[in-house]
């Protein structure tokens, strides 16, 4: 349903468009040579965290690109906790995590999320275009589990990997991961190089009290809807954008374009009645949204799912 635009419940902060992987389906067109438009400073992100909290926000996800490539990530994690954010999540490819960053994650009760592609190392490395990425990601998944960090894994299904989905899920379970969700490739960014962005491909939850802040200052309803920008922090304050006509109108258009969307069951798994947690997991028509990278992680209670209904659960893919 449409929301009061002046309130904010969840915010993605994209810390960079750089990534040490170069996945062919990346919605953000991230890669090793991206990031030339990363113009927000650490002070800018601090100001966003404060203003978002003053607007009611209590959940933040640091994302990219690969957020661990921004040296300010430890500071921003600590700032979020100091401001009283209840959920602090980092969506990372888990390719390279330093010992000092592991300590920051543990000390600040950070939730982690990552994408996974195949139990076959060759297929996984083909997706990421980085040899050895499978081994490094698996090792860091095991490390996160061993250290007791909350970890959610979203399996991204391609046409050529759908046949091995059950095998991939079983493999991820052997690593000790309990929160596993599934989604198909979304037609944005490099996943749709020759196709126009269409609102009907969104999940619909972008019409709610959520926002993404890009590393260039761009503000949009969510990470998948950046084609429909509603402001820029280099020219406007966050509270001005939240109360502005552009955001309200864009959310209304997204709601209208997606409220009758029907997801293909071949791309999803069903979740238990109480398993749609925690934030922004339910799209219109009581379906779980793929636009919530923190979906399925039980760090905090859900405010969106009706426990009396069985919903369809998906996760965002990077």
C-alpha positions in Angstrom: 0.0 0.0 0.0 1.0 3.6 -0.5 2.7 5.3 2.5 3.2 8.6 4.2 6.3 9.8 2.3 7.6 11.9 5.1 8.3 8.7 7.2 11.1 6.3 6.5 11.6 2.8 7.8 14.5 1.4 5.8 17.3 2.8 3.8 20.0 1.3 1.5 23.2 3.2 1.5 25.3 2.4 -1.6 28.9 3.0 -0.5 30.5 2.6 -3.9 29.8 1.3 -7.4 33.1 -0.5 -7.5 33.2 -4.2 -7.1 35.9 -6.8 -7.1 33.7 -9.1 -9.1 32.1 -8.4 -12.5 28.8 -10.4 -12.6 27.1 -10.3 -15.9 23.7 -9.9 -14.4 24.5 -7.0 -12.0 21.6 -4.6 -11.8 24.0 -1.8 -10.7 26.5 -2.2 -13.5 29.2 -2.5 -10.9 32.7 -3.8 -11.5 36.4 -3.3 -10.9 36.5 -0.2 -13.1 33.3 1.4 -11.9 33.1 4.0 -9.2 34.1 7.1 -11.1 30.9 8.8 -9.8 31.4 7.9 -6.1 31.1 11.5 -4.9 29.4 11.2 -1.5 31.9 11.7 1.4 31.9 10.0 4.8 30.4 13.2 6.2 27.6 13.0 3.7 26.8 9.5 4.7 26.9 10.4 8.4 24.4 13.2 7.7 22.1 10.9 5.8 22.1 8.4 8.7 21.2 11.1 11.1 18.5 12.6 9.0 17.1 9.2 8.1 16.9 8.3 11.8 15.2 11.6 12.5 12.6 10.6 9.9 11.9 7.4 11.8 14.3 5.0 10.1 15.6 2.2 12.3 17.0 -0.2 9.6 19.9 0.4 7.3 21.7 -1.8 4.8 25.2 -1.0 3.4 25.5 -2.2 -0.2 27.3 -1.5 -3.4 28.9 -2.4 -5.6 30.9 -4.0 -2.9 30.5 -2.0 0.3 33.6 -3.4 1.9 35.7 -1.5 -0.7 34.7 1.7 1.0 37.2 2.3 3.9 34.5 4.2 5.8 32.3 1.2 6.3 33.5 0.4 9.9 32.9 4.0 10.9 29.4 4.0 9.3 28.5 0.7 11.0 29.5 2.1 14.4 27.7 5.4 13.7 24.5 3.5 12.8 24.6 1.6 16.1 25.4 4.8 18.0 22.3 6.4 16.5 20.1 3.6 17.6 19.5 1.7 14.3 18.0 -1.7 15.2 19.0 -3.5 12.0 22.5 -2.9 10.5 23.1 -5.2 7.6 25.9 -5.4 5.1 25.2 -7.0 1.7 28.6 -8.2 0.6 29.9 -10.6 -2.0 32.1 -12.1 0.7 35.0 -12.3 -1.6 37.4 -10.5 0.7 36.8 -9.7 4.3 39.7 -8.5 6.5 40.2 -9.7 10.1 39.6 -6.2 11.3 36.3 -6.0 9.5 35.2 -9.3 10.9 35.8 -7.8 14.4 33.7 -4.7 13.5 30.9 -7.0 12.3 31.0 -9.0 15.6 31.3 -6.0 17.9 28.4 -4.2 16.3 26.1 -7.2 15.8 26.0 -6.7 12.0 23.8 -8.9 9.9 25.3 -10.2 6.6 23.7 -11.1 3.3 25.3 -12.4 0.1 24.3 -13.9 -3.2 25.2 -17.4 -4.3 25.0 -18.9 -7.8 25.9 -22.5 -8.0 27.4 -25.5 -6.1 29.6 -26.0 -9.1 32.8 -23.9 -8.7 33.2 -23.5 -12.5 29.7 -22.2 -13.0 30.0 -19.9 -9.9 33.3 -18.4 -11.2 31.8 -18.0 -14.7 29.0 -15.9 -13.2 31.4 -13.7 -11.2 34.0 -13.7 -14.0 36.6 -14.1 -11.2 38.6 -17.4 -11.0 38.7 -18.7 -7.5 35.7 -16.7 -6.3 33.7 -19.8 -5.4 36.4 -21.0 -3.0 36.8 -17.6 -1.4 33.1 -17.0 -0.9 32.5 -20.5 0.5 35.4 -20.0 2.9 34.0 -16.7 4.1 30.4 -18.1 4.5 31.9 -20.8 6.7 33.8 -18.1 8.6 30.7 -16.0 9.2 28.7 -19.0 10.4 31.6 -20.1 12.7 31.8 -16.7 14.2 28.1 -16.6 15.0 27.1 -13.8 12.6 23.6 -13.6 11.2 23.9 -14.5 7.6 21.3 -14.7 4.8 22.1 -16.2 1.4 20.1 -15.5 -1.7 20.5 -18.0 -4.5 20.2 -16.4 -7.9 18.7 -18.7 -10.5 19.7 -18.5 -14.2 18.1 -20.5 -17.0 21.1 -22.8 -17.1 21.3 -23.3 -13.3 17.6 -23.9 -12.5 18.0 -27.6 -13.0 20.6 -27.7 -10.2 18.7 -25.4 -7.7 18.0 -28.1 -5.2 21.6 -29.2 -5.3 22.8 -25.7 -4.7 20.4 -25.1 -1.8 21.5 -28.4 -0.2 25.2 -27.3 -0.6 24.5 -24.0 1.1 22.8 -25.7 4.0 25.9 -27.9 4.5 27.9 -24.7 5.1 25.7 -24.0 8.1 23.4 -21.4 6.6 19.8 -21.4 7.8 18.4 -18.4 6.0 18.2 -19.3 2.3 16.0 -17.7 -0.3 15.7 -17.9 -4.1 15.2 -15.3 -6.9 15.6 -15.2 -10.7 17.6 -12.6 -12.5 15.9 -9.2 -12.5 15.8 -7.3 -15.8 17.8 -4.2 -14.8 21.4 -3.1 -15.4 23.6 -5.6 -17.2 20.8 -8.2 -17.0 18.8 -6.2 -19.6 21.4 -4.3 -21.7 19.0 -3.8 -24.6 15.7 -3.5 -22.8 14.1 -0.3 -21.3 13.6 -0.2 -17.6 9.9 -1.0 -16.8 8.2 -0.5 -13.6 6.2 -3.7 -14.0 9.5 -5.6 -13.3 9.7 -4.2 -9.8 8.3 -6.0 -6.8 6.1 -3.2 -5.8 7.4 -2.6 -2.3 9.2 0.5 -3.6 5.8 2.2 -3.0 6.5 1.9 0.7 8.6 3.8 3.2 12.0 2.8 1.8 14.8 4.6 -0.1 18.2 4.0 -1.7 21.0 6.6 -1.6 23.5 6.1 -4.4 27.2 6.9 -4.1 26.7 9.8 -6.5 24.0 11.3 -4.2 21.1 10.0 -6.3 17.9 9.1 -4.3 15.4 6.6 -5.6 12.6 4.4 -4.2 14.8 1.3 -4.1 17.9 -0.4 -5.5 16.0 -1.8 -8.5 14.1 1.4 -9.3 17.1 3.8 -9.8 15.9 4.7 -13.3 13.1 6.7 -11.5 15.2 9.2 -9.5 13.4 11.4 -7.0 16.3 13.7 -6.0 20.0 14.1 -5.3 21.7 14.9 -2.0 24.2 17.2 -3.7 21.3 19.6 -4.4 18.6 18.7 -1.7 18.4 17.6 1.9 16.9 14.2 2.6 13.9 15.6 4.5 13.1 17.8 1.5 13.2 14.8 -0.8 11.0 12.7 1.5 8.3 15.4 1.6 8.6 16.2 -2.1 6.1 15.6 -4.9 8.6 13.6 -7.0 8.8 10.8 -4.4 5.1 10.7 -3.8 4.3 10.6 -7.5 6.9 8.0 -8.3 5.7 5.7 -5.5 2.2 6.1 -6.7 3.2 5.1 -10.3 5.1 2.1 -9.0 2.2 1.0 -6.9 -0.1 1.2 -9.9 2.3 -0.7 -12.2 2.9 -3.6 -9.8 -0.1 -4.2 -7.7 -1.5 -6.8 -10.1 1.9 -8.5 -10.8 2.0 -12.3 -10.6 5.3 -14.0 -9.9 6.2 -17.2 -11.7 6.2 -20.0 -9.1 9.1 -21.6 -11.0 11.4 -18.9 -9.7 10.4 -18.9 -6.0 10.0 -21.0 -2.9 7.2 -20.8 -0.5 7.8 -19.7 3.0 6.2 -20.7 6.2 3.4 -18.4 7.6 5.8 -16.8 10.1 8.8 -16.7 7.8 8.4 -13.4 6.1 10.7 -11.5 8.3 11.8 -8.9 8.9 11.6 -5.7 6.8 9.8 -4.9 3.6 9.3 -8.4 2.5 5.7 -8.2 1.4 4.7 -6.6 -1.8 1.1 -5.7 -2.7 -1.2 -8.8 -2.9 0.7 -10.2 0.2 3.6 -11.5 -1.9 7.1 -11.4 -0.5 9.3 -8.9 -2.2 12.6 -9.5 -4.0 13.5 -5.9 -3.4 14.5 -6.5 0.2 18.1 -7.6 0.6 17.5 -8.1 4.3 14.4 -10.2 3.7 14.4 -13.5 5.5 16.9 -12.4 8.2 15.3 -12.5 11.6 17.4 -9.8 13.2 14.3 -7.8 14.0 10.6 -8.5 13.9 8.6 -8.1 10.7 6.1 -5.3 10.5 4.7 -6.2 7.1 3.7 -9.9 6.9 0.4 -11.3 8.0 1.3 -14.4 10.0 -2.1 -15.9 8.9 -1.1 -16.0 5.3 1.5 -18.1 3.4 3.5 -15.8 1.2 6.0 -16.3 -1.5 9.5 -15.6 -0.5 12.3 -14.2 -2.6 15.5 -12.3 -2.2 17.3 -9.6 -4.1 20.2 -10.7 -6.3 23.3 -8.7 -7.1 
